[in-house]
Amino acid sequence: MRSRVVVPIVLVLLLVLLQWQLWNGRGSIRSVAQLEDKLATQKAANAKATVVNDRLTAEVRDLREGLEMVEERARQELGMVKPNEVFVQITR
């Protein structure tokens, strides 16, 4: 008679333990959702960094290939002009 009571109790305890592991333990649904959120955030940051890196790579390539980019940067950032040239700055 005692074994008829013990077996269901043990099975219920195992079920409770497994449910606890599923919801709160290592690799639980909550931790997987948090890791997926972190992964999505990191992927977005990586995409932004890739865009910035591509832009910088193109700028470096332009700087190595010719002086036109150097001249453009000098005009934009330093306000430099060529002799006999008029500099007009329009602000928005």
C-alpha positions as CSV (number, residue, x, y, z in Angstrom):
1,M,0.0,0.0,0.0
2,R,2.8,2.3,0.8
3,S,4.5,1.9,-2.6
4,R,1.2,2.9,-4.3
5,V,1.5,6.3,-2.6
6,V,5.3,6.8,-2.8
7,V,5.6,6.3,-6.6
8,P,3.1,9.1,-7.5
9,I,4.6,11.4,-5.0
10,V,8.1,10.8,-6.5
11,L,6.7,11.3,-10.0
12,V,5.0,14.6,-9.0
13,L,8.2,15.8,-7.3
14,L,10.2,15.0,-10.5
15,L,7.7,16.8,-12.6
16,V,7.9,19.9,-10.3
17,L,11.7,19.8,-10.5
18,L,11.7,19.5,-14.3
19,Q,9.2,22.4,-14.6
20,W,11.4,24.5,-12.3
21,Q,14.4,23.8,-14.4
22,L,12.5,24.7,-17.6
23,W,11.3,28.1,-16.3
24,N,14.2,29.1,-13.9
25,G,17.2,26.9,-14.4
26,R,20.2,27.1,-16.7
27,G,19.1,27.2,-20.3
28,S,15.6,28.1,-19.2
29,I,13.0,29.9,-21.4
30,R,13.7,33.2,-19.7
31,S,17.5,33.0,-20.1
32,V,17.1,32.0,-23.8
33,A,14.8,34.9,-24.4
34,Q,17.4,37.3,-22.8
35,L,20.2,35.8,-24.8
36,E,18.1,36.3,-28.0
37,D,17.5,39.9,-27.1
38,K,21.3,40.4,-26.5
39,L,22.0,38.7,-29.8
40,A,19.6,41.0,-31.7
41,T,21.1,44.1,-30.0
42,Q,24.7,42.9,-30.9
43,K,23.7,42.2,-34.5
44,A,22.3,45.7,-34.8
45,A,25.5,47.2,-33.3
46,N,27.6,45.1,-35.7
47,A,25.5,46.3,-38.7
48,K,26.1,49.9,-37.7
49,A,29.8,49.3,-37.2
50,T,30.0,47.6,-40.6
51,V,28.5,50.7,-42.2
52,V,30.9,53.0,-40.5
53,N,33.9,50.7,-41.3
54,D,32.8,50.6,-45.0
55,R,32.6,54.3,-45.1
56,L,36.0,54.7,-43.5
57,T,37.5,52.2,-45.8
58,A,36.2,54.0,-48.8
59,E,37.5,57.3,-47.5
60,V,41.0,55.8,-46.8
61,R,41.0,54.3,-50.4
62,D,40.1,57.7,-51.8
63,L,42.8,59.4,-49.7
64,R,45.4,57.0,-51.0
65,E,44.3,57.2,-54.6
66,G,44.2,60.9,-55.2
67,L,44.4,64.4,-53.9
68,E,40.8,65.3,-54.8
69,M,39.6,63.9,-51.5
70,V,42.4,65.8,-49.6
71,E,41.3,69.0,-51.3
72,E,37.7,68.3,-50.5
73,R,38.4,67.7,-46.8
74,A,40.6,70.8,-46.6
75,R,37.8,72.9,-48.1
76,Q,35.1,71.4,-45.8
77,E,36.9,71.2,-42.5
78,L,39.4,74.0,-42.7
79,G,37.7,76.4,-45.1
80,M,40.7,76.5,-47.4
81,V,40.4,78.0,-50.8
82,K,42.5,78.2,-53.9
83,P,44.1,81.5,-55.1
84,N,41.7,83.7,-56.9
85,E,38.7,81.7,-55.6
86,V,35.8,83.0,-53.6
87,F,34.5,81.0,-50.6
88,V,30.8,81.1,-50.0
89,Q,29.4,79.2,-47.0
90,I,25.7,78.5,-46.9
91,T,24.2,77.3,-43.6
92,R,20.9,75.5,-43.2
